[in-house]
Amino acid sequence: MADTDPLIKATRKLAEDALYTAQTCYEVIHAERRRPIFWIAIPAGIAALAGGLAGAGLPAAFGIVSAVFGAIAATAASIPSATPIVQVGEAASKLTQLRHELSHFEEIYFATLSPEQRLVRFAELEKQYYASVHGLVTTNRAFKRARKRIHAGRFLPDEPVPGSRPGEEQSLALGRKNE
């Protein structure tokens, strides 16, 4: 099947969208896992150190610093995360799986299906994508980090795609050469 087929282009675009959205989800999860360290553990440690220094007879300013950082740690610990980590993680996994399904659809099944079957299968895969991203909470910062990781080339296949020449640029989504 020619690379100019509109359905192949749409399949590759959907796979690329799934890649970027999944990686953005992973970046959101990574940022949420760091939150307790920056907003709870570090302020609590500073509060403990300053409190200990104030208790050892050093200036009262250490007691004030201890109270302020203790309040920061307590507030951060009591505020629930705005990001539903489990939902984001499930979406990331589903999107990664969808990306693989899209790759198989193009590389294996596309040639064996009739044009009507291709359209039906693509519509099913597209519905899976939209169901996975519905209500998803991400940030621009996470997307920028995801894009940076993807552009670094971490998502290229380890082995060359059959039919590609050494040194050809590979597609981020499906391991095909870019057009």
Order of alpha helices (4+ residues) and beta strands (2+ residues): alpha-alpha-alpha-alpha-alpha-alpha
